[in-house]
Amino acid sequence: MKTQNILISGASVAGPALAYWLHRHGFHVTVVERAPSLRGGGQAIDVRGAALTVIERMGLLAEVREAHTRMRGMSFVDSEGNTLMSTTEETLTGGPTDSEDVELMRDDLAHILHRATCDDVEYRFGDSLTSLTQDDGGIHVTFERGQPRTFDLVVGADGLHSQVRALVFGEEARFIQHLGMSLSVFTAPNHLGLDHWQVFHQVPGKLVGVYSARRNTEARVMFGFGSPPLDFDRRDTARQKQFIADQFADMGWETPRLLKAMWDAPDFYFDSMSQIHLERWWSGRTVLVGDAGYCGSPMTGQGTSMALVGAYVLAGELKAAAGDFRTALPAYEQRLRGFVQRNQQLASPDMKGPPPRERVVEAANAITLVDYRS
């Protein structure tokens, strides 16, 4: 039952973070990613609490802090662009501006983690898993493009719509909990000249936002709205963009210009605000980490932190068990389950706004991290 060769599906945050720790602990790691390269785009994400400790133990804290968005504040405006409120004490995406938390762009963090692992880990972009068959000799994997291979363990770090979860645990509908909202995010020109600033326009059930990114050289646009579960082909971005355009056609302020920019966005993202709940995160020689196993949704503000902490604990328990996955996987879940539950509870279908700051801080620190490095 010793584990040496591990396949990770997914190269966003959880996958490369796990690859870092597994390699450090002496395992051989392969990462497969459906996209042809690292995925760009995404919204600003937060690293706080225990996750900051994980980043520090990786030796990446200075680099992560250097990528900080340095947001100064936010405004809400009416349909004519008149300011309704403005504050330099907090932002909608990152909380208090004087916090020790680090807010950075999702793709910036992904690149930092990839650079920290690409010399030691085998990355296979533009491919995905098509089948998994387990026996005493290992887990036999077939790929959409590559040749079949056998591994000792397969990890699903492939997000809300995990292929590994679907192949091993069953259809997504059994595990997904819709939170009553959907979200679109994409990159656009910073045509408002925003200086480390966020601006939002809100009407009942709908929110449009734009904030500067990458030292004001670009902007990220958000469209959020209340909705039931939506049935879309996740690869049909043209239909998704048309749906967003129809939903926000009557919104004022800068919405028409932002919708126009959406059609040219190279990194358009659209999905439901949902959580994943499973009774168990592992089955035989497969295990889930991050959003694939316990997505909290952007409404918690803790998805990235759960992914980083989960990756650290999973790799550490495999090391502590000397590669015995039958011991390590239950230990990983037992050590992490309470932390995940506390963080998932930050979001619910009846939320009217971000969770209270004190609850977020409490949840972000709701785990005592073992030091697996020695």
N, C-alpha and C positions, 0 to 999 in steps of 0.2 A: 504493500500500500504506500510505498514511498513515491513522492512526487518530485520529478526533475524537470520535465518539459511541460510548460504551461502556455496555452493559447488564450489570449484576451481578445474579445470582439468589441471594438469601439476605441477610437483614438481622440476623444474630446478631452475630458478632465479625469474621470475615474480610471480609465484605461491606462493612460501614461503614468498617472500617479502610482497605480498598482504596479506597473512595469518597473518603475524606479525602485520600489522597495523589494520586489521579488528578486531583481537582479542583485541588489545590495545584499540580500540574504542568501545568494548562491544558486538561485534557480535560473534555468534557461527559458527565455520569454520570447514569444512571437505575438505581435499585435496585428490584427487584420481590421481594415476599415473599408466600408463600402464606398465612401467618397474617394475621388482620385487623388486628393491631397487633404491636408488639414482643412477642416471646414471654417470658412470665414464667417463674420457676422455674429449675431447674437447680442443680447443686451448687456448692460453693466451688471456684474455679479459681485457678491460680497464674500470675503474670507474673514471669519471672525472666530473668537473663542478657541476651542480645541483645534480647529483647522489651522489657525495661525501657528499653533505649536507644531503641527505636522509640517507646515511649510518651513518653519525655522529649522526643524530637525533634518530637512532635506537640503539645507544650506541655500535656500532660494528666497529667503525673506527679503533681502536687499533688492533683488531683481523684481520681486513682486511689488514691493513698495515703490520702486521706480516707475512701474506701470500704473500707479494709482491715478484715477481719473481726476483727482483734485477738484471735485465739484465744489463751488462756492455757495450754491443755494438754488432756489427754484421760485417760479412764479406760476400763478394761475391767471388766465385771461378770459375775457368774454369773447363773443363771436366777432366783435370788431377789433379785438386785440388790446382792449383796455385792461390794465392790470387790476385784478380783483384782490389778490394778496401776493406778497413777496416776502421771502425770508432767507437769511443767510445762516440760519441755525440748523436746517435739515434739508434733505432732498428726498424725493419720493422713492428713488431707487436704492439709496444708500444709508438713509437714516441721518443721525446727527453729523454735522460737518466737522465737529471737533472729536469724533470718535477715533479710537485706536484701530478700528476695523479697517480693512483695505478693500476699497471698491475699485475694480478694474474691468476691462472688457473681457468677455468670455473667451474670445479668440486670442487675446493677448496672453491669458493664462495658459491656453492650450499650446501656444507656441513656446512658452517658457518651459512647460513640462516636456514637450517634444525635444527641445534642445538638450534637456538634462538627461535624456534617455536614448537618443537616436544613435549614438556611437556604440551602445552596449546591447541594444534590443533590436530584433528583426521586425521591421515594419513592412506590412504588405497592404498598399493602398489599392483601391479600385477592385476589391473583391469582397465576398461575403460568404457566410456559411449557408449550406443547403440541407445538410443532414448531420445528425449526431447519433452514433451507436456506441453504447457502453458495454464493456465486458471486463473480465478480470485482467485482461492484457492492456487495457487503456480505453480511451475514448476516440473512436474513429470518426474523422471529420471529412466531409466532402465540401468542396467550394464551388462557387459559381464559375470561377475561371481557373483557379490553381488545381494542382494535382492533390488527390486525397492524402491525408497525413494522419498519424496517430499521436495523441498527446496523453499525458497523465491526468491533466485537469483542463477544463474549459471554463472560462469566466465570461459571463455576459456583463459588459460595461457599455452596452449599446443603447442606453437611453430608454425613454418612456415607451417606445414601440419596439422593444428588444426582440431581435430575431432568436437569440439563444433562449429567452423565456418562452417564446412561442413554440420552439421545437421541443423543449423539454417539459415545460410546466403546463402548456395548454394555451388556448386562445385568450387574447388580451381582455376580452369582455368579462372574463371571470375575475380579473384583478384590478381593473381600472375604476376609479371613483371620480366622476366629473364634478367640478366645483362651480359650475354654472357660468363660467366665463371662457372666452377665447382671446388669444393674443397674437398679434403680428408684429414683427420687428424687422427692420432692414436699415441698411446704410444709405445715406443721402448726402448731397452737398450741404455744408453749413451756411445756407443762404441767408440765415438770419444774423450771421456774425456772432453767434453765442460764444461767450467767453467763460468756459467751465460753468455752464449754467443750464438749467432745465426749465422748459416752459410747457404748460399743459392747458388744454381746453377741454372742459367736461360738460356734458349734458346728461340727463338721466339715462343710465344704462350704457353710456359710451364715453371713452376717454381717448383723446389724441395728445401725444406728447412728442417732444423733440429735445434732444440734448446734445451738446458738443462732445466730441470724442477725439482721442489721439491729439491732444494739445490743440484742440479747436480746428484741426485740418479737415474734419468731417463731422457728420452728425448721425445719430441713430434715432430712428422714428419708431414710435409705438402706436398701435391701434388696439385698444382693448374694448371689449363689449360683452354684455351679458348674453348668454346663448345656451340652448340645450346642447347635448352632444351632436356634433356635426359629422356627417358621413361624406368624407372627401378622399379621393385618391391622394395620398401624401406626396406623390411625385408630380401631380398635375398642378404646377404652380400657376399656370395661366388661369385656370378656373378659380383657384384660391384668390388670386389678385382681383379677378372680376367680382368675386363675392365681397371682398373688402371694399372695393370701389362702390358697389351697390349699397352696402351697409352705411357708408359714411358720405354718401353723395349730398346729403342735405346739411352737413356740418359746416359751420362758418370758420372764421379765423383763417389760418394758413392751410386748412385741410385740402382744398383743391390742388394747391401746389405740391403738397406732400404726396397726394395720391398720384399725381403725374410722375413724381420722382420714383414712386414705387414700381412703375412698369419697367424702369431701367435698372432697378436694384439687382446687383449680382448675388446677393446673399439673403434673399427674401425668406422669411421664416413665418410659418403660421401653424398654430396648433391650439388644442384645448388646454385650459388650466385644469390639470387632473393629477390625482395621486395614484400610486400603485401600492396595493396591500396584498401580501401573501402570507400564508400561515408559516411557510418555511422558505428560506432563501437559497437552499441547496438541495440537490438531488443526485445521489451517487457521485459521479466525477464532474458535476457541473455546479456552479455557484454564481449568484448575481451580486453586483455591487453598484452603488450609486442609483441613478434614476431607474435602471432596469429592475432593481429589486425593491426600491422604496422611494420612488419619486415623491417629493414633497410639494412640487409645483412652485412657480415663481412667486406665488402668494405668500409663501413662508419666508422667502429671502434666504433660505438655508440649504438649497439644493447642492450648491457647490461645496459648502462646508461638509455636508453629509457624505458627498462623494470622496472628498479628501480623507476624512476620518475613516470612512469605511474601507478605503484602499489600504490605509496604514494598518488598520486592525487585521484585515484579512491576511495580508502578507506576513504580519508579525505572528499571527497564530499558526500559519504554515511553518514558519521558522521554529516557533516554540515546540511544535509537534514533530520536528525533524522530518517534515514532508509527509507525515501520515494524515492524509486529507480526511479520513474517517474521524479523526480526533479534532483536527483543526477547524473544519467547517462548522460543526455545532458550537465550538468554542467562540468562533467569530460571531455567530449570530447571538449567542448568549451575552457576549460582552457588549454588543452594539445595539441590541433590540430596544432597550430603554431610551437610549439617546435618540434613535430614529423616531420612536413614538412621541417623545417630547417635542421634537421639531416638526413632525407632521401635524401635530395638534395646533400649530400656529395658524393653520389655514382651515377654513370650513366653508361650505356652500353659502352660508348666510353672512359672510364677512362684508363689511361696509367700507373697509379701508385697511391699511397695513396693521399688523398686530402691534400691540403696545411694546415699546422698546424694552421695558424691563423683562417681559416674557421672552423676547428674542435673545437677550443676553443670557438669561437663565438657561434656556434650551441649548444655546451654543456652547455652554460650558458643562452640560449635563453628562459628562463622562470623564473618568480619570484615565489618562492615557498611560499604558504600560510602556516603558522604554525598552523596545525590542532590539536596540542597536548593539548591545554588548554581546 
